[in-house]
């Protein structure tokens, strides 16, 4: 049997709207994942420290503050510097399509905007983790 | 079992204080990866330095908040290194889990002296996960001075934490008087120290008396464990609680009770491992599951006792055939 996928869901930045993060956390739990909820106002440094201690395979960030072009690349860079370059970084929020494309080019995974399907998110995460796990097995 | 280079390297990194290596070794343990058992054989002899404290109590008693407050206290009072294992339940339906204890420990997230790991129960029912003891071993190997093991919110019978720790703290809160009534038989007998949390609320004093009454009824001539009031939020009573915990452990180290408890705990872990292996041996490898389905579908007895006896006879016969009975 496949071990459960461990995901860290956190909400960096200053805005306090954590409903989206909570809905996503509950949906991923219902999809059979173990979701570590990192809470509000986490700094990129704290998020990466949590991800390392929890040894998650996925970090999902909810960003509604408009700071996505700073926060996603910063978390990605800190993860890579810590040797966690195999961790999938994904997330969502109010993010223009052009920004999503730019972030995807900088090593951030797929991002999900308002109205995105939760099933689609779970399927995406499962697919990415499966791909990484089999790559690690054959390495 | 032989220890491979990969395992040896990871273990050495953990021993030298590498938190990321510890996190990876924990994942091996949680996944029951054979590499963990092999690695464990290599480092088991060096374990036993860390103090293991169990923090248990009903949902809403303030366990996570108390864990955070204790960590902050010890980090500032004597800078000891800490490890926290926070267990939350897995859903029996989806297998998923929402591990939310970190939200109440956010003040610790940037202190490298505190390693926090969230665990899901993954089908275990005793208040902890199957691998909680293994993860505590990894924190011990990482050199942590004190390990706090926080159980799921418990009812009456989830007392596994007692067999996993040096000392068990039961956290209760005012308004939980009925809880005490319900707990008299299980947890109330098991704890080494009782904490009345939320002492800033009314009725805290009354709860202290109710606990004392319940303990007097139960304990007979045994020494009555301390009851301490704290407010994890305001910090009132925390230094006293931390001191009491250290003092209890010092006393038990000196009089030999700690060593006896650790021996019992290890024996109980071995029994659990053997139990799990015997179950797999019987139901999966010896095919009892299929046998059960066949016998229930066929004609004959529907007495559960007769069916069980028949299955056990079949199991013994198969073991004898293989020559290992």
Interface residues (C-beta under 8 A of the other chain):
Chain A: X3 X4 X25 X26 X28 X29 X30 X31 X32 X33 X34 X35 X36 X37 X38 X39 X41 X42 X43 X45 X46 X49 X50 X52 X53 X54 X55 X82 X83 X84
Chain B: X19 X20 X23 X24 X26 X27 X30 X31 X90 X91 X94 X95 X96 X97 X98 X99 X100 X102 X103 X106 X109 X110 X115 X116 X117 X118 X120 X122
